[in-house]
Amino acid sequence: MDRIYDGIEDNENWAGTLKNLLEEAKQNLTTFEDIVLEESSDKDNRLVEYHQVSTIQPTVNDLNRPEGISHIRTHLRYRMIKETGEILEYESMSFDQVKEMLLKLATST
């Protein structure tokens, strides 16, 4: 995940670079996961997919670490036009942000 972030930070062509790095990760990493969280239409009536990408999944022991590991970037979310593959935006998620999201999901069910 660090390689992806390093490749897109302060990069004018971040969308193209991100697309290439995600494709490379899909082909080469056995721990890579790209999940479509949602599909919707944008204001221009294009079908847009909201993806979450991760290269590791936190274990129960990781989730219970008292010292936290907030600086580690474990996930990336991005929106992409389905028909063209054009990436519109992205956001990073740290380990602690994912932990908080998982705990909210667990308590809401």
Sequence and secondary structure as in RCSB ss.txt:
>XXXX:A:sequence
MDRIYDGIEDNENWAGTLKNLLEEAKQNLTTFEDIVLEESSDKDNRLVEYHQVSTIQPTVNDLNRPEGISHIRTH
LRYRMIKETGEILEYESMSFDQVKEMLLKLATST
>XXXX:A:secstr
 HHHHHHHTT TTHHHHHHHHHHHHHHH TT EEEEEEEEE TT  EEEEEEEES    HHHHT TT  TT EEE
EEEEEETTT  EEEEEEEEHHHHHHHHHHHHHH 
